[in-house]
Amino acid sequence: GFAGYPNPADEPYHFVHKTSELFLNYMEGTETILRPWLQAFAMNVTNYTSAYAPTQVQAINDLGVYGFVLWNASNNYAMHWGAF
């Protein structure tokens, strides 16, 4: 567990939003652009579906961040093509 969540990987919106928010605050006043790498595979996730990656994208979009990279350890992005 982490931060009161028994399985943090099952909370993609919360953790992507919170960590991105912390980075944005840290970078305030600089010209740095945040481009997070988002998880696109099921490692440690018990509720993994094709909505997992879009949920993370929504978290960063809600903060005004619109660039990202999807990362899949197997380089298999077939599940996510339809979501975007």
Secondary structure, 3 states (H helix, E strand, C coil): CECCECCHHHCHHHHHHHHHHHHHHHHCCCCCCCCCEEECCCCCCCCCCCCHHHHHHHHHHCCCCCCCEEECCCCCCHHHHCCC
